[in-house]
Amino acid sequence: MIKPKAPVGGGWLNEADGPKKWVLEWASVVHEQRLSQSLTLDDVAQMSGVTRDQVSRYESGKRVPRLDRAMAISDALGIGIEW
C-alpha cells in the first residue's frame, strides 16, 4: 500500500488525514494495471486525456484526483472505480 507524505502546498482537505483510503487503493490498482498492461505514464495520459504529471501524482498518492479524472484514467485502463 502506498503511504505518501503530505504534498507540498497542500492538496488534501485535511493534511492530518491524508488521502482517503479509497484513493490509496485506487492508486495502487492504477499502478498495477498500468504495469500489467505494459503501458507508460504517457500512454495512460494519452488514452485518458489527463496529463502525464497528473497521472504520476495520482499513482503516487501525492494528489487526490477529481472524480472526472479518476473515471477517465479508470476507463482507459478498464478498471472499476468506487468513490
C-alpha positions as CSV (number, residue, x, y, z in Angstrom):
1,M,0.0,0.0,0.0
2,I,1.3,3.5,-0.9
3,K,2.0,5.7,2.1
4,P,2.5,9.2,0.8
5,K,3.8,12.2,2.6
6,A,1.6,15.3,2.6
7,P,2.1,17.2,-0.7
8,V,4.0,20.5,-0.7
9,G,1.4,23.3,-0.7
10,G,-1.4,21.1,0.4
11,G,-3.7,19.2,-1.9
12,W,-5.8,17.4,0.7
13,L,-8.7,18.9,2.6
14,N,-7.1,18.0,5.9
15,E,-3.4,17.2,5.8
16,A,-3.7,15.3,9.1
17,D,-6.0,12.8,7.5
18,G,-4.0,12.4,4.3
19,P,-5.7,11.0,1.3
20,K,-8.8,8.8,1.9
21,K,-8.4,5.1,1.9
22,W,-10.1,4.7,-1.5
23,V,-7.6,7.0,-3.1
24,L,-4.7,4.9,-2.0
25,E,-6.4,1.7,-3.0
26,W,-7.4,3.1,-6.4
27,A,-3.8,4.5,-6.9
28,S,-2.4,1.1,-6.2
29,V,-4.7,-0.6,-8.7
30,V,-4.0,2.0,-11.4
31,H,-0.3,1.5,-11.0
32,E,-0.6,-2.3,-11.0
33,Q,-2.9,-2.3,-14.1
34,R,-0.7,0.1,-16.0
35,L,2.4,-2.1,-15.5
36,S,0.5,-5.3,-16.2
37,Q,-0.7,-3.8,-19.5
38,S,2.8,-2.7,-20.3
39,L,1.7,0.9,-20.5
40,T,3.8,4.0,-19.8
41,L,2.5,7.1,-18.0
42,D,2.5,8.8,-21.4
43,D,0.3,6.0,-22.8
44,V,-2.3,6.4,-19.9
45,A,-2.2,10.2,-20.3
46,Q,-2.9,10.0,-24.0
47,M,-5.7,7.4,-23.5
48,S,-7.4,9.2,-20.7
49,G,-6.9,12.9,-21.6
50,V,-5.2,13.5,-18.2
51,T,-1.7,14.9,-18.2
52,R,1.3,12.6,-17.6
53,D,2.2,14.6,-14.5
54,Q,-1.3,14.3,-13.1
55,V,-1.3,10.5,-13.6
56,S,2.0,10.2,-11.9
57,R,0.9,12.3,-8.9
58,Y,-2.3,10.3,-8.6
59,E,-0.5,7.0,-8.8
60,S,2.0,8.0,-6.1
61,G,-0.7,9.3,-3.8
62,K,0.6,12.9,-3.9
63,R,-2.6,14.2,-5.2
64,V,-6.3,13.3,-4.9
65,P,-7.9,13.2,-8.4
66,R,-11.2,14.9,-9.2
67,L,-13.9,12.3,-9.9
68,D,-13.9,13.0,-13.7
69,R,-10.1,12.4,-13.9
70,A,-10.3,9.3,-11.8
71,M,-13.0,8.0,-14.1
72,A,-11.1,8.8,-17.2
73,I,-8.0,7.0,-16.0
74,S,-10.0,4.0,-14.8
75,D,-11.9,3.8,-18.1
76,A,-8.6,3.9,-20.0
77,L,-7.2,1.0,-18.0
78,G,-10.5,-0.9,-18.0
79,I,-10.9,-0.9,-14.2
80,G,-13.8,-0.1,-12.0
81,I,-14.0,2.8,-9.5
82,E,-15.7,3.1,-6.2
83,W,-16.0,6.6,-5.0
